[in-house]
Amino acid sequence: MCSRSYPPRRTSLTVGLGRERVQLVLRREGAVLHVIAVCRPEVAALVRRALASADAYVRSSGDSLRASVQTTDASTVRS
């Protein structure tokens, strides 16, 4: 496994998922990518599956992903 050095980075973005929106907050600390997804309960299972796929991809490159999904009502997830 190759040891990589990454500068700390932070960003956020909103992704459209059909008629729903998912807000993503990303932060990198070394080889660890932290992701918080904020979405409505109706799409939480799909978002968790997507994050599991992302985890497999990130691990294949020797890094790690720490992800969580937080659900909220429609009024806080803006498009």
N, C-alpha and C positions, 0 to 999 in steps of 0.2 A: 504494500500500500504506500502510495506517495504522500508525503506530508506537504500540504499546501498552505500558503499564507494568504489570507484575504483581509483587506481593510474592512473595518466595520461599516456596514451600510444599513440604511433604513428607508423604507418606502411604503406607500399604501396605494391601493387601486380598487376600482369597482369593476366587477365582471358581470356581464349580462348572462342570465341563465333562463332562456325563454322569457317569460314575463317577470321573472324574479331578478333580484340583484344580490350579489354576494360581495361584501367588502372584505378585502384581504389586507392585513398588516404584516409586512415582512421585515425581519431584522436578521442580519448575519453577524455571528460572533465566531470568528475563526472558521472552522469547518462545519459549524452548526448553523443551519438555517431555521429560524423560528417563524412560524406562520400562525396567525390567528385569523380565522374566517368567521365573519358575522353574517348570519343569514336568518331567514324565517324557518320555523320548525318544519314546514312542508318540504323543504329542499335539503335539510340537514343530512339525511342519509346519503343523498347523492354527493354532497360536498365532502362527507367523510370518505366515500369511496374514491373520489378524485384525489384527495390528499393521500390516501393509501397508495395510489398509483404513483403520485409524485414522490412519496417516500421511497418506493422501490427504485425509481430512477435516480434519485439523489444518492442513495446508498450504493448503487452500481458504480458511481464515480468516486467512492471513497469518503463522501461527506455524510452528514446525518441531518435528518429533518425532525424537528419537534413541532407538532401541529396540534391545534385545538379548534373546536367549533363551538361558537357561542350563538345561541338562538335568541331572537328578539322579535318584537311585533313589527308590523309593516311601517309604522311611523318613524322608526329609527334607521331603517335601511333605505337610503335615498338613492334615486337613480341619477 
